[in-house]
Amino acid sequence: LFFGKAKCAVCHLPPSYTDHQMHDLHLERFGAAADGPIKTFVLRGIKESPPYFHDGRLPTLEDTVEFFNVVGGLKLDQEEKKALTAFMRAL
């Protein structure tokens, strides 16, 4: 999932799971204030640093996976979301 359907590895490249780049998620599509480009977070050890996203709007990893599922139009099912969250907890 991480390297395939969920497209996480497009920005979160091993070994630190980041590309150190700025990306614009175009959140204005969802009626949110335009955040503009934000720097890709390092996912290594991510379970130790809630809340998530650049402004802390996502309290859990589950919320973060759901956020990117919606924003990215990934269409992950419940089992895929659980597996992706488990993978991030293991980093």
Residue, then its C-alpha position, 0 to 999 in steps of 0.5 A: l500500500f505505502f509504495g503502491k495504491a496509497k501513493c505515500a512513497v511519492c513524497h515519503l521516500p525511505p530511509s527517513y521517509t521524506d523527500h525534503q520537498m515542499h508540496d501543495l495539497h490544494l486543500e482549497r478544493f475542500g473549502a479549507a483555507a489555502d495552506g500553500p506548499i508544506k514540507t514533507f514530514v519525516l515518517r520515521g518515528i511518526k507514532e511518537s509525535p502526535p498531533y499530525f500535519h503541519d498545523g496539528r489538525l489531525p490528532t491520530l495516525e488514523d485521522t491522517v490516513e483518512f485525511f489523505n484518503v479523502v484529499g488524494g482520492l485513494k479509495l482505501d477500504q477499512e482494512e487497507k487503512k488499518a494496514l497503512t496505519a500499522f505500517m507507519r506505527a512500525l517505522 
